[in-house]
Amino acid sequence: MSAYGSQAMSTPLARVLMRRPGKSLLAADPQEWHYGPTFDAPKAIEQYQAFARLVEQSGAEILWLEDEGDGLADSMFTQDPSFVTEQGAVILRMGKPLRRQEAYLHEAAYRAAGIPILGRLEAPGTVESGDCVWLDKQTLCIGRGVRSNQAGIDQLQTILAPLGVTVLGFDLPLWQGEEACLHLMSVISPLAEDLALVHAPLLPASFYLLLKERGIRMIVAPPEEFADSNGLNLNVLPTSPYKVIMIDGFPKTKAAMEAAGCEVQTFAADALCIACEGGPTCLTRPILRRD
């Protein structure tokens, strides 16, 4: 069996790259990193540990990046600087300048794990993996907005074309401005091949129509919980089809997924995810998802 390959969103999670928050988060300036009023670094580290236990309990192997105090506070959100295809890793170029150095952490981790580097983005292209949704193995959808630009999308199409992958770009709204972060995955979380949790008002219309055309059932997340969580009620990590991990405190969203047949686990995340603007999906970089 291959040790890598993840051209899917909800198949069983077998191997994942994660980074424990530590010295860099403890030293982080909340204003510089755009962290909210509930930010509490020691509490956030405890909440992260609870989340990591849930990932381990799912059966996934975790490849750990350690925080030795490099100052990259957001690097616990390992989703964004890279992604992994069946032919190797793609090193992205982050739209948030404070996070640009994280790509080197990922490249070093892949090389150490024996995972080939398929390609890398170059300036002026930017893509963050939070904007990337695999509709199927051969179709990668990317949200074009503050963090991912057309130059980056074009570069990814060139890198992925030999794999037979088509890259589609969809315009995202500005929503709360340049400093905040609206990714494509801020408005959709695939839960299974035929099921997704969405915030319909911010979905690109053409993307919504494509989901309908593909026969994907959409659970519309309660808008009041989307507002209360800054969208993080929607940030749900599938460990396998219909088995997901979400942030605690959003019972209507949880009930909606359970009504659609999902098994939902939760963890407290007010100091971690709510404050730092990234949920369970953001905290993980799938390396291997089994078919």
PyMOL commands that set and color helices and strands:
alter all, ss='L'
color gray80, all
select helices_A, chain A and resi 23-26+41-57+73-76+97-99+102-112+129-131+150-163+184-186+200-202+205-213+223-228+232-234+251-259+270-276
alter helices_A, ss='H'
color red, helices_A
select strands_A, chain A and resi 13-19+61-65+82-85+88-91+117-120+132-136+139-144+166-171+188-192+195-198+217-220+237-240+243-247+263-267+285-289
alter strands_A, ss='S'
color yellow, strands_A
deselect
rebuild
show_as cartoon
